[in-house]
């Protein structure tokens, strides 16, 4: 994932409020890291620990230093700094940078931008912007619901009943996050956040009924804009020849964007109350999070009973 310096200029949602002073030729420079750097000693000619691929933020201290040193010295240091493939310079507090900085940035094709925000505020804003924009992401066809605070991702082939299960869960007081297409972003270090696209947010498709708006039908308490995905439930058509999990000791996982999630396969057949099963799966997930694993405890009790079984009842 990457974005260009032009993307920073065009931001409206995060309020970066950036304006280009010079270096338009470098607006296509790419950013790959959400980390920023204040050049500090690099302005004095010491570039040992410079990270040119990061946004270089120049605050009041840096601009004051450049304004006070002799122009010849400043020009020499800035020219050395601009010899590196710097992504961009951003000056905070609406300060006017020295002319030799503008000349060197223009000559090197390095965008020099300015914002009215103070350094601390701007660093917070741009870090959040870069983290959101550069996070690994993907799209998955399914349904995401918040069941008892657990983010449950329902998967399965089209028409198997994912949306109907989600609707029943909403009626029971749980919350819909996304139906049909789920946008998933990876939050560091290992969390996946799912949400719906703008055009289908709060909406659900029920075959035979059409498109319905869950927010309008059941109120704001029935929806969530985004949710961390905690587990995956895959709905599958019942196959009498397939062996399904009976004990729950094994814990299969599904890997999405490098993150392993508990993965349960739920066979679908007439007479099975899938909504109740999903609720129980969510409650069981919460219990496991508290350190209580009912299947393993049952297994251990069974083994202990077999180990200490009284002798003498063997069949001759």
FENDASUL-V167443 format. One record per pair of residues at least 24 apart in sequence whose ideal C-beta (glycine too) atoms are under 10 Angstrom apart, sorted by the first residue. I is the first residue (numbers start at 1). J is the second residue. D is the distance in Angstrom with one decimal. If there is no record, write none. Layout:
<<I | J | D> <I | J | D>>
This chain:
<<1 | 31 | 9.6> <1 | 32 | 7.5> <1 | 34 | 9.9> <1 | 133 | 7.4> <1 | 134 | 4.8> <1 | 135 | 6.8> <1 | 136 | 6.2> <1 | 137 | 7.4> <1 | 185 | 9.9> <1 | 186 | 9.8> <2 | 29 | 9.9> <2 | 30 | 4.5> <2 | 31 | 6.2> <2 | 32 | 5.0> <2 | 33 | 9.4> <2 | 133 | 8.9> <2 | 134 | 7.0> <3 | 30 | 7.1> <3 | 31 | 5.6> <3 | 32 | 8.8> <3 | 129 | 9.1> <3 | 130 | 7.8> <3 | 133 | 5.2> <3 | 134 | 6.8> <4 | 28 | 5.5> <4 | 29 | 6.6> <4 | 30 | 5.8> <4 | 31 | 7.4> <4 | 87 | 9.4> <4 | 88 | 9.8> <4 | 111 | 9.7> <5 | 29 | 5.1> <5 | 30 | 8.2> <5 | 31 | 7.2> <5 | 55 | 8.7> <5 | 87 | 6.6> <5 | 88 | 4.8> <5 | 90 | 9.5> <5 | 110 | 9.3> <5 | 111 | 4.8> <5 | 113 | 7.7> <6 | 111 | 8.6> <7 | 31 | 8.3> <7 | 129 | 9.1> <7 | 130 | 10.0> <7 | 133 | 7.2> <8 | 55 | 7.9> <8 | 87 | 9.7> <8 | 88 | 7.5> <8 | 90 | 8.2> <8 | 111 | 8.6> <8 | 113 | 7.3> <8 | 115 | 9.8> <8 | 126 | 7.5> <8 | 129 | 7.6> <8 | 130 | 8.8> <8 | 133 | 9.3> <9 | 88 | 9.8> <9 | 111 | 8.3> <9 | 113 | 7.1> <11 | 125 | 9.1> <11 | 126 | 9.0> <11 | 129 | 6.3> <11 | 133 | 8.9> <13 | 129 | 8.1> <13 | 132 | 9.0> <14 | 125 | 5.4> <14 | 126 | 7.7> <14 | 128 | 6.6> <14 | 129 | 4.4> <14 | 130 | 9.6> <14 | 132 | 8.1> <14 | 133 | 9.3> <15 | 115 | 9.4> <15 | 117 | 8.2> <15 | 121 | 9.5> <15 | 122 | 9.7> <15 | 125 | 6.4> <15 | 129 | 9.3> <16 | 90 | 8.8> <16 | 113 | 9.0> <16 | 115 | 6.3> <16 | 117 | 7.8> <16 | 122 | 7.3> <16 | 125 | 5.8> <16 | 126 | 6.1> <16 | 129 | 6.5> <17 | 94 | 9.4> <17 | 113 | 10.0> <17 | 114 | 9.2> <17 | 115 | 5.2> <17 | 116 | 5.8> <17 | 117 | 6.6> <17 | 122 | 8.7> <17 | 125 | 8.9> <18 | 88 | 9.4> <18 | 90 | 6.9> <18 | 91 | 9.9> <18 | 111 | 9.4> <18 | 113 | 4.7> <18 | 114 | 7.2> <18 | 115 | 5.3> <18 | 116 | 9.6> <18 | 117 | 9.4> <18 | 122 | 9.2> <18 | 126 | 9.0> <19 | 91 | 9.8> <19 | 94 | 9.2> <19 | 113 | 6.4> <19 | 114 | 5.5> <19 | 115 | 7.5> <19 | 116 | 9.0> <20 | 88 | 9.5> <20 | 111 | 6.3> <20 | 112 | 7.5> <20 | 113 | 5.6> <20 | 114 | 8.3> <21 | 89 | 8.9> <21 | 90 | 9.9> <21 | 91 | 7.6> <21 | 96 | 8.9> <21 | 97 | 7.3> <21 | 101 | 9.3> <21 | 102 | 6.3> <21 | 105 | 8.0> <21 | 106 | 9.0> <21 | 111 | 8.4> <21 | 112 | 4.6> <21 | 113 | 6.5> <21 | 114 | 5.7> <22 | 89 | 9.6> <22 | 97 | 9.4> <22 | 101 | 9.1> <22 | 102 | 5.1> <22 | 103 | 8.3> <22 | 104 | 9.6> <22 | 105 | 5.6> <22 | 106 | 4.4> <22 | 107 | 9.4> <22 | 109 | 9.8> <22 | 110 | 8.7> <22 | 111 | 7.7> <22 | 112 | 5.0> <22 | 113 | 9.2> <23 | 82 | 9.5> <23 | 86 | 9.4> <23 | 88 | 7.4> <23 | 89 | 8.0> <23 | 102 | 8.5> <23 | 104 | 9.5> <23 | 105 | 4.6> <23 | 106 | 5.6> <23 | 107 | 9.0> <23 | 108 | 7.5> <23 | 109 | 6.0> <23 | 110 | 4.8> <23 | 111 | 4.1> <23 | 112 | 5.0> <23 | 113 | 8.4> <24 | 106 | 8.5> <24 | 109 | 8.4> <24 | 111 | 7.1> <24 | 112 | 9.7> <25 | 106 | 8.2> <25 | 107 | 9.8> <25 | 108 | 9.0> <25 | 109 | 4.0> <25 | 110 | 8.7> <25 | 111 | 8.3> <26 | 85 | 9.4> <26 | 86 | 8.3> <26 | 87 | 8.0> <26 | 88 | 6.9> <26 | 105 | 8.3> <26 | 106 | 9.5> <26 | 108 | 7.8> <26 | 109 | 4.4> <26 | 110 | 5.1> <26 | 111 | 4.7> <26 | 112 | 9.1> <27 | 88 | 8.6> <27 | 109 | 9.3> <27 | 111 | 5.7> <27 | 113 | 9.8> <28 | 109 | 9.6> <28 | 111 | 9.5> <29 | 53 | 9.1> <29 | 85 | 7.9> <29 | 86 | 8.2> <29 | 87 | 4.9> <29 | 88 | 6.3> <29 | 109 | 8.4> <29 | 110 | 7.7> <29 | 111 | 6.8> <30 | 87 | 7.4> <31 | 55 | 6.8> <31 | 87 | 5.6> <31 | 88 | 8.2> <31 | 126 | 9.9> <31 | 130 | 6.7> <31 | 133 | 8.5> <31 | 134 | 7.2> <32 | 87 | 9.0> <32 | 130 | 9.6> <32 | 134 | 6.9> <33 | 87 | 9.2> <33 | 130 | 7.5> <33 | 134 | 7.3> <34 | 126 | 8.7> <34 | 127 | 6.1> <34 | 128 | 8.7> <34 | 129 | 8.5> <34 | 130 | 3.8> <34 | 131 | 4.5> <34 | 132 | 8.7> <34 | 133 | 8.1> <34 | 134 | 5.3> <34 | 135 | 8.3> <34 | 188 | 9.0> <35 | 127 | 7.7> <35 | 130 | 8.0> <35 | 131 | 9.5> <36 | 87 | 10.0> <36 | 90 | 8.4> <36 | 122 | 9.0> <36 | 123 | 5.9> <36 | 126 | 6.3> <36 | 127 | 6.5> <36 | 130 | 7.8> <37 | 86 | 9.9> <37 | 87 | 9.8> <38 | 62 | 6.8> <38 | 92 | 9.9> <38 | 119 | 7.7> <38 | 123 | 8.4> <39 | 78 | 10.0> <39 | 81 | 6.9> <39 | 86 | 9.0> <39 | 89 | 8.4> <40 | 65 | 9.4> <42 | 77 | 8.2> <42 | 78 | 9.7> <42 | 80 | 8.7> <42 | 81 | 5.6> <42 | 84 | 8.8> <42 | 86 | 9.7> <43 | 69 | 8.8> <43 | 74 | 8.1> <43 | 77 | 5.9> <43 | 78 | 7.4> <43 | 80 | 9.9> <43 | 81 | 6.9> <43 | 101 | 9.4> <44 | 69 | 8.7> <44 | 73 | 9.0> <44 | 74 | 9.8> <44 | 77 | 6.1> <44 | 80 | 10.0> <44 | 81 | 9.8> <45 | 73 | 8.8> <45 | 76 | 7.4> <45 | 77 | 4.7> <45 | 78 | 9.6> <45 | 80 | 5.9> <45 | 81 | 8.2> <46 | 77 | 9.1> <46 | 80 | 9.7> <47 | 77 | 9.2> <47 | 80 | 6.7> <47 | 81 | 6.5> <47 | 83 | 8.9> <47 | 84 | 6.8> <50 | 81 | 7.5> <50 | 84 | 6.2> <50 | 86 | 8.5> <51 | 84 | 9.4> <51 | 86 | 9.6> <51 | 87 | 9.3> <52 | 81 | 8.9> <52 | 82 | 9.8> <52 | 83 | 9.7> <52 | 84 | 4.2> <52 | 85 | 5.1> <52 | 86 | 4.8> <52 | 87 | 6.7> <52 | 110 | 9.4> <53 | 84 | 9.6> <53 | 85 | 7.6> <53 | 86 | 8.6> <53 | 87 | 5.8> <54 | 86 | 8.9> <54 | 87 | 6.6> <54 | 88 | 9.4> <54 | 130 | 9.4> <55 | 86 | 9.3> <55 | 87 | 6.1> <55 | 88 | 6.0> <55 | 89 | 8.3> <55 | 90 | 6.0> <55 | 113 | 9.2> <55 | 122 | 9.8> <55 | 123 | 9.1> <55 | 126 | 6.4> <55 | 127 | 9.3> <55 | 130 | 7.7> <56 | 81 | 8.5> <56 | 84 | 9.9> <56 | 86 | 6.0> <56 | 87 | 7.4> <56 | 88 | 6.9> <56 | 89 | 5.0> <56 | 90 | 7.0> <56 | 91 | 9.8> <56 | 110 | 8.9> <56 | 112 | 9.7> <57 | 88 | 9.8> <57 | 89 | 8.1> <57 | 90 | 5.4> <57 | 91 | 8.2> <57 | 92 | 6.5> <57 | 115 | 9.4> <57 | 119 | 6.3> <57 | 122 | 6.9> <57 | 123 | 6.3> <57 | 126 | 8.0> <58 | 89 | 5.9> <58 | 90 | 6.9> <58 | 91 | 4.8> <58 | 92 | 7.1> <58 | 93 | 9.7> <58 | 95 | 7.8> <58 | 97 | 6.9> <58 | 101 | 8.2> <58 | 112 | 9.0> <58 | 113 | 10.0> <58 | 114 | 9.2> <58 | 119 | 8.6> <59 | 90 | 9.5> <59 | 91 | 8.0> <59 | 92 | 5.0> <59 | 93 | 6.9> <59 | 95 | 8.1> <59 | 118 | 7.8> <59 | 119 | 3.6> <59 | 120 | 8.6> <59 | 122 | 8.6> <59 | 123 | 8.9> <60 | 91 | 9.6> <60 | 92 | 7.4> <60 | 93 | 5.9> <60 | 95 | 6.7> <60 | 118 | 8.4> <60 | 119 | 7.1> <61 | 119 | 8.5> <62 | 89 | 9.5> <62 | 91 | 8.4> <62 | 92 | 9.2> <62 | 95 | 9.2> <62 | 97 | 9.0> <62 | 101 | 9.7> <62 | 119 | 9.1> <63 | 91 | 6.4> <63 | 92 | 8.6> <63 | 93 | 8.3> <63 | 95 | 4.7> <63 | 96 | 8.0> <63 | 97 | 5.9> <63 | 98 | 7.7> <63 | 101 | 8.6> <64 | 95 | 8.7> <66 | 97 | 7.1> <66 | 98 | 5.1> <66 | 100 | 8.0> <66 | 101 | 6.4> <67 | 95 | 9.1> <67 | 96 | 9.1> <67 | 97 | 8.6> <67 | 98 | 5.8> <67 | 101 | 9.8> <68 | 98 | 9.9> <69 | 98 | 9.3> <71 | 98 | 7.4> <71 | 99 | 8.3> <71 | 100 | 5.8> <72 | 100 | 8.9> <73 | 100 | 9.9> <74 | 98 | 6.4> <74 | 99 | 9.9> <74 | 100 | 5.6> <74 | 101 | 7.7> <74 | 104 | 9.5> <75 | 99 | 9.4> <75 | 100 | 4.2> <75 | 101 | 8.7> <75 | 103 | 7.9> <75 | 104 | 7.0> <76 | 100 | 9.2> <76 | 104 | 9.9> <77 | 104 | 9.6> <78 | 102 | 9.7> <78 | 103 | 8.6> <78 | 104 | 4.6> <78 | 105 | 8.1> <78 | 108 | 9.5> <79 | 103 | 9.2> <79 | 104 | 5.3> <79 | 107 | 8.4> <79 | 108 | 8.3> <80 | 104 | 9.4> <81 | 105 | 9.6> <81 | 108 | 9.1> <81 | 110 | 9.2> <82 | 106 | 9.6> <82 | 107 | 7.4> <82 | 108 | 4.0> <82 | 109 | 9.1> <82 | 110 | 5.8> <83 | 108 | 7.4> <84 | 108 | 8.9> <84 | 110 | 9.1> <85 | 109 | 9.7> <85 | 110 | 8.5> <86 | 110 | 4.8> <86 | 111 | 8.9> <86 | 112 | 9.8> <87 | 111 | 8.0> <88 | 112 | 7.3> <88 | 113 | 6.2> <89 | 113 | 7.0> <89 | 114 | 9.2> <90 | 114 | 7.2> <90 | 115 | 6.3> <90 | 117 | 9.7> <90 | 119 | 9.6> <90 | 122 | 7.3> <90 | 123 | 9.7> <90 | 126 | 7.7> <91 | 115 | 7.4> <91 | 119 | 9.7> <91 | 122 | 9.8> <92 | 116 | 8.1> <92 | 117 | 5.9> <92 | 118 | 6.1> <92 | 119 | 4.5> <92 | 120 | 8.9> <92 | 121 | 8.2> <92 | 122 | 5.1> <92 | 123 | 8.4> <93 | 117 | 7.4> <93 | 118 | 5.8> <93 | 119 | 7.2> <93 | 121 | 9.7> <93 | 122 | 8.7> <94 | 118 | 9.8> <131 | 185 | 9.6> <131 | 187 | 8.3> <131 | 188 | 8.0> <132 | 185 | 7.6> <132 | 187 | 9.6> <133 | 185 | 9.9> <134 | 185 | 10.0> <135 | 184 | 9.8> <135 | 185 | 4.7> <135 | 186 | 5.4> <135 | 187 | 6.7> <135 | 188 | 7.7> <135 | 193 | 8.7> <135 | 257 | 9.0> <136 | 184 | 9.0> <136 | 185 | 7.2> <136 | 186 | 4.4> <136 | 187 | 9.8> <136 | 188 | 9.6> <136 | 192 | 9.6> <136 | 256 | 9.9> <136 | 257 | 5.0> <136 | 258 | 7.6> <136 | 259 | 9.6> <137 | 183 | 6.7> <137 | 184 | 6.3> <137 | 185 | 4.6> <137 | 186 | 7.1> <137 | 192 | 9.7> <137 | 193 | 9.5> <137 | 257 | 7.6> <138 | 182 | 9.1> <138 | 183 | 8.1> <138 | 184 | 5.3> <138 | 185 | 8.4> <138 | 186 | 8.5> <138 | 192 | 9.1> <138 | 256 | 6.9> <138 | 257 | 6.0> <139 | 181 | 5.8> <139 | 182 | 6.8> <139 | 183 | 5.9> <139 | 184 | 7.1> <139 | 194 | 10.0> <139 | 197 | 8.7> <140 | 178 | 9.4> <140 | 181 | 7.7> <140 | 182 | 5.0> <140 | 183 | 8.6> <140 | 184 | 6.1> <140 | 192 | 9.8> <140 | 194 | 7.9> <140 | 229 | 9.4> <140 | 232 | 9.5> <140 | 256 | 7.3> <141 | 180 | 6.8> <141 | 181 | 6.2> <141 | 182 | 7.6> <142 | 166 | 9.7> <142 | 178 | 8.3> <142 | 179 | 8.5> <142 | 180 | 8.1> <142 | 181 | 8.5> <142 | 182 | 5.8> <142 | 184 | 9.9> <142 | 194 | 9.0> <142 | 232 | 8.6> <142 | 233 | 9.5> <142 | 234 | 8.9> <142 | 235 | 9.5> <143 | 167 | 9.5> <143 | 169 | 9.3> <143 | 176 | 7.8> <143 | 177 | 8.4> <143 | 178 | 7.0> <143 | 179 | 5.1> <143 | 180 | 7.5> <143 | 182 | 7.7> <143 | 194 | 10.0> <143 | 204 | 8.1> <143 | 233 | 9.7> <143 | 235 | 9.7> <144 | 175 | 9.8> <144 | 176 | 7.9> <144 | 177 | 4.1> <144 | 178 | 4.6> <144 | 179 | 8.0> <144 | 182 | 5.1> <144 | 183 | 9.8> <144 | 184 | 8.7> <144 | 193 | 9.9> <144 | 194 | 4.5> <144 | 195 | 8.0> <144 | 196 | 8.0> <144 | 224 | 8.8> <144 | 226 | 9.0> <144 | 227 | 6.3> <144 | 229 | 6.7> <145 | 169 | 5.3> <145 | 170 | 7.7> <145 | 174 | 5.8> <145 | 175 | 6.6> <145 | 176 | 5.8> <145 | 177 | 6.2> <145 | 178 | 8.7> <145 | 179 | 9.0> <145 | 224 | 8.8> <145 | 227 | 8.3> <145 | 233 | 9.7> <145 | 278 | 7.9> <145 | 282 | 9.2> <146 | 170 | 9.9> <146 | 174 | 6.2> <146 | 175 | 4.1> <146 | 176 | 7.8> <146 | 177 | 6.0> <146 | 222 | 9.9> <146 | 223 | 9.0> <146 | 224 | 5.2> <146 | 226 | 9.9> <146 | 227 | 5.1> <146 | 228 | 9.5> <146 | 230 | 9.6> <146 | 282 | 9.2> <147 | 172 | 8.9> <147 | 173 | 9.7> <147 | 174 | 4.8> <147 | 175 | 8.2> <147 | 230 | 9.4> <147 | 231 | 9.4> <147 | 233 | 9.7> <147 | 275 | 9.5> <147 | 278 | 6.2> <147 | 279 | 6.2> <147 | 280 | 10.0> <147 | 281 | 8.2> <147 | 282 | 4.1> <147 | 283 | 8.7> <147 | 285 | 9.1> <147 | 286 | 9.9> <148 | 173 | 9.5> <148 | 174 | 7.3> <148 | 175 | 10.0> <148 | 279 | 7.2> <148 | 282 | 4.9> <148 | 283 | 6.4> <148 | 285 | 8.8> <148 | 286 | 6.6> <149 | 174 | 9.6> <149 | 175 | 9.5> <149 | 227 | 9.2> <149 | 228 | 9.8> <149 | 230 | 8.7> <149 | 282 | 8.1> <149 | 285 | 9.8> <149 | 286 | 7.6> <150 | 174 | 9.5> <150 | 227 | 9.1> <150 | 228 | 9.3> <150 | 229 | 9.4> <150 | 230 | 4.9> <150 | 231 | 6.6> <150 | 278 | 9.6> <150 | 279 | 9.6> <150 | 281 | 8.3> <150 | 282 | 4.2> <150 | 283 | 8.4> <150 | 284 | 9.6> <150 | 285 | 5.3> <150 | 286 | 6.5> <150 | 289 | 9.0> <151 | 177 | 7.3> <151 | 191 | 9.8> <151 | 192 | 8.4> <151 | 193 | 8.6> <151 | 194 | 6.9> <151 | 224 | 9.0> <151 | 226 | 9.3> <151 | 227 | 4.3> <151 | 228 | 5.1> <151 | 229 | 4.5> <151 | 230 | 4.6> <151 | 231 | 7.4> <151 | 232 | 9.8> <151 | 261 | 9.4> <151 | 282 | 9.2> <151 | 285 | 9.8> <152 | 177 | 9.3> <152 | 227 | 9.1> <152 | 229 | 8.0> <152 | 230 | 7.1> <152 | 231 | 5.9> <152 | 232 | 7.9> <152 | 233 | 5.9> <152 | 264 | 9.7> <152 | 278 | 6.3> <152 | 279 | 9.4> <152 | 281 | 7.3> <152 | 282 | 6.0> <152 | 285 | 8.4> <153 | 177 | 9.2> <153 | 178 | 9.4> <153 | 182 | 7.2> <153 | 184 | 8.7> <153 | 192 | 8.7> <153 | 194 | 6.8> <153 | 227 | 9.5> <153 | 229 | 5.1> <153 | 230 | 8.5> <153 | 231 | 7.1> <153 | 232 | 4.8> <153 | 233 | 7.1> <153 | 234 | 9.0> <153 | 254 | 8.6> <153 | 256 | 8.5> <153 | 261 | 7.5> <153 | 263 | 9.5> <154 | 179 | 9.4> <154 | 182 | 9.8> <154 | 232 | 8.2> <154 | 233 | 5.5> <154 | 234 | 7.9> <154 | 235 | 6.5> <154 | 266 | 9.1> <154 | 274 | 9.3> <154 | 278 | 7.6> <155 | 182 | 9.8> <155 | 232 | 6.2> <155 | 233 | 7.2> <155 | 234 | 4.5> <155 | 235 | 7.1> <155 | 236 | 9.3> <155 | 254 | 8.3> <155 | 263 | 8.9> <155 | 265 | 9.4> <156 | 233 | 8.6> <156 | 234 | 5.8> <156 | 235 | 3.5> <156 | 236 | 6.6> <156 | 237 | 8.7> <156 | 265 | 9.5> <156 | 266 | 8.6> <156 | 268 | 7.8> <157 | 234 | 9.6> <157 | 235 | 8.3> <157 | 236 | 8.3> <157 | 237 | 7.9> <158 | 207 | 9.7> <159 | 207 | 7.0> <160 | 234 | 9.5> <160 | 235 | 4.9> <160 | 236 | 7.6> <160 | 237 | 6.8> <160 | 268 | 6.0> <160 | 274 | 9.8> <161 | 207 | 9.3> <161 | 235 | 6.4> <161 | 268 | 6.4> <161 | 274 | 6.9> <162 | 204 | 9.9> <162 | 233 | 9.3> <162 | 234 | 9.8> <162 | 235 | 6.2> <162 | 274 | 9.5> <163 | 204 | 5.5> <163 | 205 | 6.0> <163 | 206 | 5.8> <163 | 207 | 7.9> <163 | 209 | 9.8> <163 | 212 | 9.6> <164 | 204 | 9.4> <164 | 206 | 6.7> <164 | 207 | 8.2> <164 | 209 | 9.8> <164 | 274 | 8.4> <164 | 275 | 9.0> <165 | 233 | 8.9> <165 | 235 | 7.4> <165 | 266 | 9.5> <165 | 268 | 9.4> <165 | 274 | 5.1> <165 | 275 | 5.9> <165 | 277 | 9.1> <165 | 278 | 6.4> <166 | 204 | 6.7> <166 | 206 | 9.6> <166 | 214 | 8.8> <166 | 275 | 9.1> <166 | 278 | 9.1> <167 | 204 | 6.4> <167 | 206 | 6.4> <167 | 209 | 9.3> <167 | 212 | 8.1> <167 | 214 | 7.9> <167 | 217 | 9.5> <167 | 218 | 9.5> <167 | 275 | 9.2> <168 | 273 | 9.1> <168 | 274 | 7.9> <168 | 275 | 4.3> <168 | 276 | 9.3> <168 | 278 | 8.9> <168 | 279 | 9.9> <169 | 222 | 9.7> <169 | 274 | 9.5> <169 | 275 | 5.8> <169 | 278 | 6.6> <169 | 279 | 7.6> <169 | 282 | 9.5> <170 | 204 | 8.4> <170 | 214 | 5.9> <170 | 217 | 8.5> <170 | 218 | 5.8> <170 | 221 | 9.8> <170 | 222 | 5.1> <170 | 223 | 8.3> <171 | 217 | 9.7> <171 | 218 | 7.7> <171 | 222 | 8.8> <171 | 275 | 8.7> <172 | 275 | 6.7> <172 | 276 | 9.2> <172 | 278 | 9.8> <172 | 279 | 7.4> <173 | 218 | 9.3> <173 | 221 | 8.2> <173 | 222 | 8.2> <174 | 222 | 8.1> <174 | 224 | 9.8> <174 | 275 | 9.1> <174 | 278 | 8.8> <174 | 279 | 8.0> <174 | 282 | 8.6> <175 | 214 | 8.9> <175 | 218 | 9.3> <175 | 220 | 9.7> <175 | 221 | 7.4> <175 | 222 | 5.8> <175 | 223 | 5.9> <175 | 224 | 4.8> <175 | 227 | 8.0> <176 | 201 | 9.8> <176 | 202 | 7.4> <176 | 203 | 9.2> <176 | 204 | 6.7> <176 | 214 | 5.0> <176 | 215 | 8.6> <176 | 218 | 8.7> <176 | 222 | 6.4> <176 | 223 | 5.3> <176 | 224 | 7.3> <176 | 227 | 9.8> <177 | 201 | 9.4> <177 | 202 | 9.8> <177 | 223 | 7.5> <177 | 224 | 4.9> <177 | 225 | 7.5> <177 | 226 | 6.7> <177 | 227 | 4.7> <177 | 229 | 9.1> <178 | 202 | 9.3> <178 | 203 | 9.5> <178 | 204 | 9.4> <178 | 223 | 9.6> <178 | 224 | 9.0> <178 | 225 | 9.3> <178 | 226 | 8.6> <178 | 227 | 8.6> <179 | 203 | 6.7> <179 | 204 | 4.3> <179 | 205 | 6.7> <179 | 206 | 9.5> <179 | 211 | 9.7> <179 | 212 | 9.7> <179 | 214 | 8.2> <180 | 204 | 8.0> <180 | 205 | 6.3> <182 | 227 | 10.0> <182 | 229 | 8.5> <183 | 226 | 8.9> <184 | 226 | 10.0> <184 | 229 | 7.0> <184 | 256 | 6.5> <184 | 257 | 6.8> <184 | 259 | 9.5> <185 | 226 | 8.8> <185 | 257 | 8.3> <186 | 256 | 8.3> <186 | 257 | 4.4> <186 | 258 | 7.2> <186 | 259 | 6.5> <187 | 228 | 7.6> <187 | 259 | 9.4> <189 | 259 | 9.3> <190 | 257 | 9.4> <190 | 258 | 7.8> <190 | 259 | 5.1> <190 | 260 | 8.3> <191 | 228 | 5.3> <191 | 229 | 8.2> <191 | 230 | 9.3> <191 | 259 | 7.2> <192 | 227 | 9.7> <192 | 228 | 6.7> <192 | 229 | 4.5> <192 | 230 | 9.0> <192 | 256 | 5.9> <192 | 257 | 6.3> <192 | 258 | 9.6> <192 | 259 | 5.3> <192 | 261 | 7.3> <193 | 226 | 5.4> <193 | 227 | 7.0> <193 | 228 | 5.6> <193 | 229 | 7.3> <194 | 224 | 9.8> <194 | 226 | 6.7> <194 | 227 | 6.0> <194 | 228 | 7.9> <194 | 229 | 5.2> <194 | 256 | 9.6> <195 | 224 | 8.5> <195 | 225 | 6.0> <195 | 226 | 3.9> <195 | 227 | 7.6> <196 | 223 | 9.2> <196 | 224 | 9.7> <196 | 225 | 8.0> <196 | 226 | 8.6> <201 | 225 | 7.4> <229 | 256 | 7.6> <229 | 259 | 8.4> <229 | 261 | 6.4> <230 | 261 | 7.2> <230 | 262 | 7.6> <230 | 282 | 8.3> <230 | 285 | 6.3> <230 | 286 | 9.3> <230 | 289 | 8.8> <231 | 261 | 5.9> <231 | 262 | 4.4> <231 | 263 | 7.6> <231 | 264 | 7.1> <231 | 278 | 9.9> <231 | 281 | 7.0> <231 | 282 | 7.7> <231 | 284 | 9.5> <231 | 285 | 5.5> <231 | 288 | 9.8> <232 | 256 | 8.0> <232 | 261 | 5.1> <232 | 262 | 6.9> <232 | 263 | 4.7> <232 | 264 | 7.2> <232 | 265 | 9.4> <233 | 262 | 9.1> <233 | 263 | 8.1> <233 | 264 | 5.1> <233 | 265 | 8.1> <233 | 266 | 5.6> <233 | 274 | 9.0> <233 | 277 | 8.3> <233 | 278 | 6.2> <233 | 281 | 6.2> <233 | 282 | 9.2> <234 | 263 | 6.8> <234 | 264 | 7.1> <234 | 265 | 5.0> <234 | 266 | 6.8> <234 | 267 | 9.9> <235 | 264 | 9.9> <235 | 265 | 8.3> <235 | 266 | 5.5> <235 | 267 | 8.2> <235 | 268 | 5.3> <235 | 274 | 7.1> <235 | 277 | 9.9> <235 | 278 | 9.5> <236 | 265 | 5.5> <236 | 266 | 6.8> <236 | 267 | 5.5> <236 | 268 | 6.5> <237 | 267 | 7.3> <237 | 268 | 5.9> <237 | 269 | 8.0> <238 | 266 | 9.9> <238 | 267 | 4.4> <238 | 268 | 6.1> <238 | 269 | 3.8> <238 | 270 | 8.8> <238 | 272 | 8.3> <239 | 267 | 7.2> <239 | 269 | 9.6> <240 | 267 | 9.7> <240 | 269 | 9.5> <242 | 267 | 7.8> <245 | 295 | 9.4> <246 | 295 | 9.7> <247 | 295 | 5.4> <247 | 296 | 9.1> <247 | 298 | 7.7> <247 | 299 | 6.8> <247 | 302 | 9.8> <248 | 281 | 9.9> <248 | 284 | 7.9> <248 | 293 | 8.6> <248 | 294 | 7.7> <248 | 295 | 3.7> <248 | 296 | 8.5> <248 | 298 | 8.9> <248 | 299 | 9.3> <249 | 293 | 8.6> <249 | 295 | 5.1> <249 | 296 | 6.0> <249 | 298 | 8.8> <249 | 299 | 5.6> <250 | 295 | 9.0> <251 | 288 | 8.8> <251 | 293 | 9.0> <251 | 295 | 9.3> <251 | 296 | 9.6> <262 | 288 | 8.3>>
